[in-house]
Amino acid sequence: MAWQVEILNEAVMAELDAWPVKVRASLDKIVERIETLGLDRLHEPHVKHLQGKLWEMRPSAAGDDGRALYVSVTGKRVVIVAAFMKKTRKTPKRWLDLAVERAKEAS
């Protein structure tokens, strides 16, 4: 069974839609790598563990950095639970908290 990447809901889709086109294209490349190579074959700088079950995809283009926070769920599925444009060195606590809360909906 191949890996699948899903977006949790419309709120997350709206967050992604707000991204610059080139950063979104960079995310699409990471998603494609996950779906073709498998999540277990991807490492930094493309993905990074944050805490617990929470990880981030790290797309970048033209000096802009996006972060798509995700969890891996049953059946080789990755669910993106939050997305934002990076403006600080560390992932803001409010995004971590939101992602953890939304991850409860992913199954």
Beta strands, then each sheet from edge to edge (+ up, - down):
strand 1: 4-7
strand 2: 47-51
strand 3: 54-57
strand 4: 60-61
strand 5: 64-73
strand 6: 77-85
sheet 1: 1+ 6+ 5- 3+ 2-
sheet 2: 1+ 6+ 5- 4+
end
